[in-house]
């Protein structure tokens, strides 16, 4: 069965509409009856497949007594919902903590990450995260404890029903973040995570020289029901990329990195040698 097109912004929009309907205490069926819609129309809407005009959406929001600010937000999402790409500026200034990414990670059945300078986010221990925040431009504007708790909680995505592949550069292993003790514990954590049969770690050695991932870090999310999406981030924004040409480019980068990185066993040996 072919995967249906449902963009990241479309799914975020659908989730928000579902929340609006649930807040009324009415069922989707009842909402459809009151609007004289087929129930499938509401179902498509909350599943991120669109299918309504802006006027129809306004009717739904009015029926659900949505406040003006939230209504304007949902109307804006609706206008973007068929776009194959989604630029997000998170209110707390932390790109990889945006709700859309968290939701998409939960939906994905396979996550592949390339990290050039740092230990990949889902593999970071709290002390490592703390040290990164302390040296960042956001040090004085974010609540470090809340960020650490949120990032740690996101590591609940690890489950044997999914596949995780991490490509990282050797410099990420050797960059001293938080001091020797923190780095030792961080590398030990990598080794422990690498023991899970659904987690694969591949290191691109410094000795290899120029490599395919020089343009920067990113993650590829694959789904059972949807087309894949790539997530990239900058200091104060994040971007979901969904157009086929861009996805092909990122997949090609990963294909090249697969040939340039050490195998899982050799990568483990390299991490162990750094610990020695």
Secondary structure as GFF3:
##gff-version 3
##sequence-region A 1 276
A	DSSP	alpha_helix	8	24	.	.	.	ID=ss1
A	DSSP	alpha_helix	28	35	.	.	.	ID=ss2
A	DSSP	alpha_helix	39	46	.	.	.	ID=ss3
A	DSSP	alpha_helix	54	63	.	.	.	ID=ss4
A	DSSP	alpha_helix	68	80	.	.	.	ID=ss5
A	DSSP	beta_strand	85	88	.	.	.	ID=ss6
A	DSSP	three_ten_helix	95	97	.	.	.	ID=ss7
A	DSSP	alpha_helix	99	107	.	.	.	ID=ss8
A	DSSP	beta_strand	110	115	.	.	.	ID=ss9
A	DSSP	three_ten_helix	121	123	.	.	.	ID=ss10
A	DSSP	alpha_helix	126	134	.	.	.	ID=ss11
A	DSSP	alpha_helix	144	153	.	.	.	ID=ss12
A	DSSP	three_ten_helix	154	157	.	.	.	ID=ss13
A	DSSP	beta_strand	163	169	.	.	.	ID=ss14
A	DSSP	alpha_helix	170	174	.	.	.	ID=ss15
A	DSSP	alpha_helix	180	194	.	.	.	ID=ss16
A	DSSP	beta_strand	199	204	.	.	.	ID=ss17
A	DSSP	three_ten_helix	206	208	.	.	.	ID=ss18
A	DSSP	beta_strand	218	222	.	.	.	ID=ss19
A	DSSP	beta_strand	229	233	.	.	.	ID=ss20
A	DSSP	beta_strand	238	241	.	.	.	ID=ss21
A	DSSP	alpha_helix	244	260	.	.	.	ID=ss22
A	DSSP	alpha_helix	264	275	.	.	.	ID=ss23
###
